[in-house]
Amino acid sequence: MRRRADVRGPHPGLTGRMTSPTPHVPSVAAPTTAHPTIARGSLTYQAPARPARRTVETPSSVESADVTQPGARADEATVTSTPTPTPSLPRVSRLPGPRPLSRALLLSAAAIAGGLVVGGITSFGQLLPGTLNWLANSVAGWSIPMVLLVAWARGGVLRSAITGGLVFVAMSQGYALVSTLRGYPDQGIRWALIGLVAGPVLGAATALLRHESRRIVAIAAGVLGGVILGDAVHGFVATPAGWGSWVIVASGALAFLVVTAVVLLRAWRPTLLLAATAALVASAYALLLDPLLGLVFR
């Protein structure tokens, strides 16, 4: 009886029938973990690739450091990083701007100078034809430019009050100077004293138009509109010959009150407060203007 062939190894006569080529499984190298390579009953581990060595060059020195990058390969070339020099720009000297206080004083001074010019122009305003010449002699004809100049200066309540009084004084002096040069001497001292009393009130009211509270805005606008409207009412009663001027003044006052109610107030309660304040100030102005002027010019 013949023995069975030993199949533990390849037999010379059985080559090609009992053996087959070993399947080749490629190895995958990862930067951080090692994956095994399987080959006929044994496990072979491949060491991870050594990270490349990067050289970082700085303007002052050259430093070499091992930078571990994910997925780096052993045959990776050395990388040299050279920063691009930033072109130096010429230094431009900047002149220091005016300080807030200096700028505020400049604005107030410009407003006062504008009052001096407006006062001089009102001396020629008396040459307007017909009933329009009363605009130059009316309180409204001086109050409206003063309010515009103070509003342009955009100061606080205190600075606007001071600026308003000084603008009135400048207007009276400008009027007196130009009238004297035209052959109509006028000192303007008494009107300057009146301006020192009425100017701060109108100037502060002008600044309060920018207040956050609608009630305060309504009261401030009521004072300004009431003075202009009261001057028109007084003109209709005292000097009806200048009715054309008083129509213009009254129209301007009513337009100012309407715009304030629509743009700034936008509510019925502050609008009622605006109307009540304007009516009260206009009535007091029309009734008390002549007695006050009589005390000053007696």
C-alpha positions as CSV (number, residue, x, y, z in Angstrom):
1,M,0.0,0.0,0.0
2,R,1.4,3.4,-1.0
3,R,1.6,6.2,1.5
4,R,-0.2,9.4,1.0
5,A,1.9,12.3,-0.2
6,D,3.1,14.9,2.3
7,V,1.1,18.0,1.5
8,R,2.8,20.2,4.1
9,G,5.1,21.7,1.5
10,P,5.3,22.1,-2.2
11,H,6.1,18.9,-4.1
12,P,8.3,19.0,-7.1
13,G,5.9,16.9,-9.1
14,L,2.8,18.9,-8.0
15,T,4.1,22.3,-8.9
16,G,1.5,24.2,-10.8
17,R,-1.4,22.1,-9.4
18,M,-1.1,22.4,-5.6
19,T,0.4,25.9,-5.3
20,S,-1.0,29.3,-6.3
21,P,0.6,32.7,-6.3
22,T,0.4,34.6,-3.0
23,P,-2.0,37.6,-3.3
24,H,-0.2,40.8,-2.8
25,V,-2.0,43.3,-0.6
26,P,-0.4,46.9,-0.9
27,S,0.5,48.6,2.3
28,V,-1.0,52.0,3.2
29,A,1.2,54.3,5.3
30,A,-0.6,56.8,7.5
31,P,1.1,59.7,9.2
32,T,0.0,58.8,12.7
33,T,-1.1,55.1,12.8
34,A,0.6,52.0,11.3
35,H,-1.5,49.7,9.2
36,P,-0.5,46.0,8.9
37,T,0.5,44.3,5.7
38,I,-0.8,40.7,5.5
39,A,1.4,38.2,3.8
40,R,0.8,34.4,4.1
41,G,0.1,33.9,7.8
42,S,2.3,36.6,9.2
43,L,1.6,40.3,10.1
44,T,4.1,42.8,9.0
45,Y,3.8,46.4,10.3
46,Q,5.2,49.4,8.4
47,A,6.6,52.3,10.4
48,P,5.0,55.7,9.9
49,A,6.7,58.1,7.6
50,R,9.0,60.5,9.3
51,P,7.7,64.1,9.1
52,A,9.5,66.5,6.8
53,R,11.9,69.0,8.3
54,R,10.8,72.6,7.5
55,T,13.1,75.5,7.6
56,V,11.5,78.8,8.5
57,E,13.6,81.9,7.6
58,T,13.0,85.2,9.3
59,P,14.5,88.6,8.5
60,S,16.7,88.5,11.6
61,S,17.6,84.8,11.9
62,V,17.0,81.4,10.3
63,E,15.5,78.8,12.5
64,S,14.9,75.1,11.9
65,A,12.1,73.3,13.5
66,D,10.3,70.0,13.1
67,V,6.8,70.7,12.0
68,T,4.5,67.7,12.0
69,Q,2.1,68.0,9.2
70,P,-0.8,65.6,8.6
71,G,0.0,63.4,5.6
72,A,3.7,64.4,5.3
73,R,5.9,62.1,3.2
74,A,9.4,61.1,3.9
75,D,10.6,62.1,0.4
76,E,9.1,65.6,0.7
77,A,11.6,68.4,0.0
78,T,12.6,71.0,2.5
79,V,10.4,74.1,2.3
80,T,11.9,77.5,2.9
81,S,9.5,80.3,3.7
82,T,10.8,83.8,3.0
83,P,8.4,86.7,3.9
84,T,7.9,89.4,1.3
85,P,9.3,92.7,2.6
86,T,6.6,95.3,3.0
87,P,7.4,98.6,1.2
88,S,7.9,101.4,3.6
89,L,5.6,104.4,2.9
90,P,6.6,107.9,3.6
91,R,5.3,109.3,6.9
92,V,2.7,112.0,6.4
93,S,2.5,114.5,9.2
94,R,-1.1,115.2,10.3
95,L,-1.9,118.6,11.7
96,P,-3.9,118.3,14.9
97,G,-7.5,119.4,14.4
98,P,-9.3,121.9,16.6
99,R,-10.4,120.6,20.0
100,P,-14.1,120.3,20.6
101,L,-14.1,123.4,22.8
102,S,-12.2,125.5,20.3
103,R,-14.5,124.3,17.5
104,A,-17.6,125.3,19.6
105,L,-16.1,128.7,20.2
106,L,-15.4,129.2,16.5
107,L,-19.0,128.3,15.6
108,S,-20.4,130.7,18.1
109,A,-18.0,133.4,17.0
110,A,-19.1,132.8,13.4
111,A,-22.7,133.0,14.4
112,I,-22.1,136.4,16.2
113,A,-20.3,137.7,13.1
114,G,-23.3,136.6,11.0
115,G,-25.6,138.6,13.3
116,L,-23.5,141.7,12.8
117,V,-23.9,141.3,9.0
118,V,-27.6,140.6,9.2
119,G,-28.1,143.7,11.4
120,G,-26.4,145.8,8.8
121,I,-28.6,144.4,6.1
122,T,-31.8,145.2,8.0
123,S,-30.8,148.9,7.7
124,F,-31.3,148.6,3.9
125,G,-34.4,146.4,4.5
126,Q,-36.4,149.6,5.3
127,L,-36.1,150.5,1.6
128,L,-38.3,147.6,0.6
129,P,-41.4,148.7,-1.4
130,G,-45.0,148.8,-0.1
131,T,-45.8,147.1,3.1
132,L,-42.8,144.8,3.1
133,N,-40.5,147.4,4.7
134,W,-42.0,146.6,8.1
135,L,-40.2,143.3,8.0
136,A,-36.9,145.0,8.8
137,N,-38.4,146.8,11.8
138,S,-40.2,143.8,13.2
139,V,-39.1,141.6,16.0
140,A,-39.7,138.6,13.8
141,G,-37.4,140.0,11.2
142,W,-34.6,139.8,13.8
143,S,-35.7,136.7,15.7
144,I,-35.8,134.4,12.7
145,P,-32.2,135.1,11.5
146,M,-31.0,134.8,15.1
147,V,-32.7,131.4,15.5
148,L,-31.1,130.2,12.2
149,L,-27.6,131.3,13.3
150,V,-27.9,129.6,16.7
151,A,-29.2,126.4,15.1
152,W,-26.3,126.4,12.7
153,A,-23.8,126.7,15.6
154,R,-25.4,123.5,17.1
155,G,-24.5,124.2,20.7
156,G,-25.9,122.9,23.9
157,V,-28.6,124.8,25.9
158,L,-26.1,127.0,27.8
159,R,-23.9,127.8,24.8
160,S,-27.0,128.4,22.6
161,A,-28.4,130.8,25.2
162,I,-25.2,132.8,25.4
163,T,-24.8,132.8,21.6
164,G,-28.4,133.9,21.1
165,G,-28.0,136.9,23.4
166,L,-24.7,137.9,21.8
167,V,-26.1,137.5,18.3
168,F,-28.9,139.9,19.2
169,V,-26.4,142.4,20.5
170,A,-24.3,142.1,17.3
171,M,-27.4,142.6,15.1
172,S,-28.3,145.8,17.0
173,Q,-24.8,147.1,16.7
174,G,-24.6,146.2,13.0
175,Y,-27.9,148.0,12.4
176,A,-26.7,151.1,14.3
177,L,-23.3,151.2,12.4
178,V,-24.8,150.9,8.9
179,S,-27.6,153.4,9.7
180,T,-25.1,155.9,11.0
181,L,-23.0,155.5,7.9
182,R,-26.2,156.1,5.8
183,G,-26.9,159.3,7.7
184,Y,-29.4,158.0,10.2
185,P,-27.6,158.0,13.5
186,D,-28.8,155.2,15.8
187,Q,-27.0,154.0,18.9
188,G,-28.8,150.7,19.3
189,I,-27.9,150.4,23.0
190,R,-31.5,149.9,24.1
191,W,-32.2,147.2,21.6
192,A,-29.0,145.5,22.6
193,L,-30.4,145.4,26.2
194,I,-33.6,143.9,25.0
195,G,-31.6,141.3,23.0
196,L,-29.7,140.3,26.1
197,V,-33.0,139.4,27.8
198,A,-34.9,137.8,24.8
199,G,-31.9,136.3,23.1
200,P,-31.0,133.7,25.7
201,V,-34.6,132.5,25.9
202,L,-34.9,132.0,22.1
203,G,-31.4,130.5,21.9
204,A,-32.1,127.9,24.6
205,A,-35.4,127.1,22.9
206,T,-33.6,126.6,19.7
207,A,-31.2,124.1,21.3
208,L,-34.0,122.2,22.9
209,L,-35.5,121.4,19.5
210,R,-33.0,118.5,19.4
211,H,-34.1,117.1,22.8
212,E,-35.2,113.5,23.0
213,S,-38.4,114.3,24.9
214,R,-41.3,115.2,22.7
215,R,-42.8,117.3,25.4
216,I,-39.7,119.5,25.8
217,V,-39.6,119.8,22.0
218,A,-43.2,120.9,21.9
219,I,-42.7,123.5,24.6
220,A,-39.5,124.8,22.9
221,A,-41.1,125.0,19.5
222,G,-44.2,126.6,21.0
223,V,-42.1,129.4,22.5
224,L,-40.3,130.1,19.2
225,G,-43.5,129.9,17.1
226,G,-45.5,131.9,19.7
227,V,-43.1,134.8,19.6
228,I,-43.2,135.0,15.7
229,L,-47.0,134.5,15.7
230,G,-47.5,137.1,18.5
231,D,-45.4,139.6,16.5
232,A,-47.7,139.2,13.5
233,V,-50.8,139.6,15.7
234,H,-49.4,142.7,17.3
235,G,-48.5,144.1,13.9
236,F,-52.1,143.6,12.6
237,V,-53.4,145.5,15.6
238,A,-50.8,148.2,16.1
239,T,-49.7,148.9,12.5
240,P,-52.3,147.6,10.0
241,A,-50.5,149.5,7.2
242,G,-47.9,146.8,7.1
243,W,-50.3,144.0,6.6
244,G,-48.2,142.5,3.9
245,S,-45.3,142.0,6.3
246,W,-47.6,140.5,8.9
247,V,-49.1,138.0,6.5
248,I,-45.6,136.8,5.7
249,V,-44.6,136.6,9.4
250,A,-47.9,134.8,10.4
251,S,-47.5,132.3,7.5
252,G,-44.0,131.5,8.5
253,A,-44.9,130.9,12.1
254,L,-47.8,128.6,11.2
255,A,-45.6,126.7,8.8
256,F,-43.0,126.2,11.5
257,L,-45.6,124.8,13.9
258,V,-47.1,122.5,11.4
259,V,-43.7,121.1,10.3
260,T,-42.7,120.6,13.9
261,A,-45.9,118.7,14.7
262,V,-45.5,116.4,11.6
263,V,-41.8,115.8,11.6
264,L,-40.7,116.0,15.2
265,L,-43.7,115.3,17.4
266,R,-45.9,112.8,15.4
267,A,-48.3,112.3,18.2
268,W,-51.5,114.1,19.2
269,R,-50.6,114.8,22.9
270,P,-47.3,116.7,22.2
271,T,-49.1,118.5,19.3
272,L,-51.8,119.8,21.7
273,L,-49.0,120.9,24.0
274,L,-47.3,122.7,21.1
275,A,-50.5,124.5,20.1
276,A,-51.3,125.5,23.7
277,T,-47.8,126.8,24.3
278,A,-47.8,128.8,21.1
279,A,-51.2,130.3,21.8
280,L,-50.1,131.3,25.3
281,V,-46.8,132.9,24.2
282,A,-48.4,134.7,21.3
283,S,-51.2,136.2,23.5
284,A,-48.7,137.3,26.2
285,Y,-46.4,138.8,23.5
286,A,-49.2,140.8,21.8
287,L,-50.4,142.1,25.1
288,L,-47.1,142.9,26.9
289,L,-44.9,144.1,24.0
290,D,-46.0,147.8,24.0
291,P,-45.9,148.2,27.9
292,L,-42.4,146.7,27.9
293,L,-41.1,148.8,25.0
294,G,-42.6,151.9,26.8
295,L,-40.5,151.1,29.9
296,V,-37.3,150.8,27.8
297,F,-37.7,153.8,25.4
298,R,-39.4,156.3,27.7
